[in-house]
Amino acid sequence: MNENNTNKDAALPDETAIGTPTASAPRRGRPPKNTKPAVEPETIARLLPPNTPNFNAYIRFLGAAAAAAEKKGRQDQAAMLDPNEKALLEIVALRWAHGAPMTVRQAIALAELGSPATLHKRLMRLRKRKYLQLQSVIGDKRVKQLVPGPLGLQYIEDNGRMILSSRQAIKRADKASEESAQG
């Protein structure tokens, strides 16, 4: 044998060392019984939902929204919208409610909601589904403003109704918990 082969053979571990775990290699199989748990109890407590009034109110609202959708006996129309379409619809409705409707150009420029091409596609989908409508500006027929369509107005009405009913449910629950704590 030449010197190169003997050096390579010397670098390989012997057969008895191959199957034993080392400090750098993780041990496979069951962990030993005397090890610490994978997640500390303090970490588990941080993973639990917070018990704050705002968090609980929003969770109750989501529950009321789900219950209202179930009560209708059909799939909620707003559930067919993806979150980005809902956000776009809500921004358009907010601007319209404040008396400053958005133009298509302004809506397409909302970079935080996507690229211009993506926003244009979303606007077209919302228009096709009757959540949004186009309205011409008096004096300039080229400028189109976005306003809520029939389903857009229904979406706003339904969410407003759910917010009011969840507020009433929260007040009733708070009153009941106060009464049970006193008596």
C-alpha positions as CSV (number, residue, x, y, z in Angstrom):
1,M,0.0,0.0,0.0
2,N,1.1,3.5,-0.6
3,E,1.2,6.3,2.1
4,N,-2.1,7.9,0.9
5,N,-4.2,4.8,1.5
6,T,-2.7,4.3,5.0
7,N,-3.5,7.8,6.0
8,K,-7.1,7.5,4.8
9,D,-7.6,4.3,6.8
10,A,-6.2,5.8,9.9
11,A,-8.7,8.7,9.7
12,L,-11.7,6.3,9.8
13,P,-13.1,5.4,13.3
14,D,-13.0,1.8,14.4
15,E,-16.1,-0.3,14.2
16,T,-16.9,-0.2,17.9
17,A,-17.1,3.7,17.9
18,I,-19.6,3.9,15.0
19,G,-22.7,2.9,16.9
20,T,-22.1,4.9,20.1
21,P,-23.5,8.4,20.4
22,T,-21.1,11.3,20.8
23,A,-21.6,14.7,22.4
24,S,-22.0,16.4,19.0
25,A,-24.4,13.8,17.6
26,P,-28.0,13.7,18.9
27,R,-29.2,10.5,20.5
28,R,-32.0,8.7,18.6
29,G,-35.0,6.9,20.2
30,R,-36.6,7.7,23.5
31,P,-35.1,10.5,25.6
32,P,-33.8,9.4,29.0
33,K,-36.3,9.8,31.8
34,N,-34.3,12.3,33.8
35,T,-34.2,15.0,31.1
36,K,-36.0,18.3,31.2
37,P,-39.3,18.6,29.3
38,A,-39.2,19.8,25.7
39,V,-41.2,22.9,26.5
40,E,-40.8,24.7,29.8
41,P,-44.1,25.4,31.8
42,E,-43.6,29.1,31.5
43,T,-43.5,28.8,27.7
44,I,-46.7,26.8,27.7
45,A,-48.4,29.6,29.7
46,R,-47.2,32.1,27.0
47,L,-48.8,29.9,24.3
48,L,-52.2,30.1,25.9
49,P,-54.5,32.8,24.7
50,P,-54.5,36.0,26.7
51,N,-57.4,36.6,29.1
52,T,-58.0,40.3,28.3
53,P,-61.3,42.0,27.7
54,N,-60.3,43.0,24.2
55,F,-59.2,39.6,23.2
56,N,-62.3,38.0,24.7
57,A,-64.6,40.5,23.0
58,Y,-63.1,39.7,19.6
59,I,-63.3,36.0,20.1
60,R,-67.0,36.4,21.1
61,F,-67.5,38.4,18.0
62,L,-65.9,35.7,15.8
63,G,-68.2,33.2,17.5
64,A,-71.3,35.3,16.9
65,A,-70.3,35.7,13.2
66,A,-69.9,31.9,12.9
67,A,-73.2,31.3,14.6
68,A,-75.0,33.9,12.4
69,A,-73.5,32.2,9.3
70,E,-74.7,28.8,10.6
71,K,-78.1,30.2,11.4
72,K,-78.6,31.3,7.8
73,G,-78.4,27.7,6.8
74,R,-76.2,28.5,3.8
75,Q,-72.6,29.4,3.2
76,D,-72.0,33.0,4.1
77,Q,-71.4,35.1,1.0
78,A,-68.6,37.0,2.7
79,A,-66.8,33.7,3.5
80,M,-66.3,33.3,-0.3
81,L,-64.1,36.4,-0.2
82,D,-60.4,36.0,0.6
83,P,-58.9,38.2,3.3
84,N,-57.3,40.5,0.8
85,E,-60.6,41.0,-1.0
86,K,-62.3,41.8,2.3
87,A,-59.6,44.3,3.1
88,L,-60.0,46.0,-0.2
89,L,-63.8,46.1,0.1
90,E,-63.5,47.5,3.6
91,I,-61.1,50.3,2.5
92,V,-63.3,51.2,-0.4
93,A,-66.4,51.2,1.8
94,L,-64.7,53.3,4.5
95,R,-63.6,56.0,2.0
96,W,-67.1,56.0,0.5
97,A,-68.7,56.3,3.9
98,H,-66.5,59.4,4.6
99,G,-67.7,61.1,1.4
100,A,-64.4,60.6,-0.5
101,P,-64.9,57.6,-2.8
102,M,-61.8,56.0,-4.2
103,T,-61.1,56.0,-7.9
104,V,-59.9,52.8,-9.6
105,R,-56.5,54.3,-9.9
106,Q,-56.3,55.1,-6.2
107,A,-57.4,51.5,-5.3
108,I,-54.8,50.0,-7.7
109,A,-52.1,52.2,-6.0
110,L,-52.7,50.5,-2.6
111,A,-49.3,48.8,-2.5
112,E,-49.8,47.2,0.9
113,L,-52.6,45.0,-0.5
114,G,-50.7,43.8,-3.6
115,S,-49.3,44.7,-6.9
116,P,-51.4,46.9,-9.4
117,A,-52.2,43.8,-11.5
118,T,-53.3,41.8,-8.5
119,L,-55.4,44.7,-7.2
120,H,-57.0,45.1,-10.6
121,K,-57.9,41.4,-10.7
122,R,-59.4,41.7,-7.2
123,L,-61.4,44.8,-8.1
124,M,-62.8,42.9,-11.2
125,R,-63.8,39.9,-9.0
126,L,-65.5,42.2,-6.5
127,R,-67.4,43.9,-9.2
128,K,-68.4,40.6,-10.9
129,R,-69.7,39.3,-7.5
130,K,-71.6,42.6,-7.0
131,Y,-69.6,43.7,-3.9
132,L,-68.4,46.8,-5.7
133,Q,-69.8,49.1,-8.4
134,L,-68.3,51.8,-10.6
135,Q,-69.7,55.2,-10.7
136,S,-68.8,57.9,-13.2
137,V,-67.7,61.3,-11.9
138,I,-70.0,64.2,-13.0
139,G,-68.2,66.2,-15.6
140,D,-65.6,63.6,-16.4
141,K,-66.9,60.2,-17.6
142,R,-63.4,58.8,-17.8
143,V,-62.9,58.9,-14.0
144,K,-64.6,56.0,-12.3
145,Q,-65.2,55.9,-8.5
146,L,-65.7,52.7,-6.6
147,V,-68.8,52.4,-4.4
148,P,-70.2,49.4,-2.5
149,G,-72.6,47.3,-4.5
150,P,-75.6,45.4,-3.2
151,L,-73.6,42.6,-1.6
152,G,-71.0,45.0,-0.3
153,L,-73.7,47.0,1.5
154,Q,-75.1,43.7,2.8
155,Y,-71.6,42.6,4.0
156,I,-71.3,45.9,6.0
157,E,-74.9,45.6,7.4
158,D,-74.3,42.0,8.5
159,N,-71.0,42.8,10.2
160,G,-72.5,45.8,11.9
161,R,-75.4,43.7,13.2
162,M,-73.0,41.0,14.5
163,I,-70.9,43.7,16.3
164,L,-73.9,45.1,18.0
165,S,-75.3,41.7,19.0
166,S,-71.9,40.6,20.3
167,R,-71.7,43.8,22.4
168,Q,-75.1,43.0,23.9
169,A,-74.0,39.4,24.5
170,I,-70.8,40.6,26.2
171,K,-72.8,43.0,28.5
172,R,-75.1,40.1,29.4
173,A,-72.2,37.8,30.1
174,D,-70.5,40.4,32.2
175,K,-73.6,41.1,34.2
176,A,-74.2,37.4,34.8
177,S,-70.6,36.9,36.0
178,E,-70.9,39.9,38.3
179,E,-74.2,38.5,39.8
180,S,-72.6,35.0,40.3
181,A,-69.6,36.6,41.9
182,Q,-71.8,38.6,44.3
183,G,-74.2,35.8,45.2
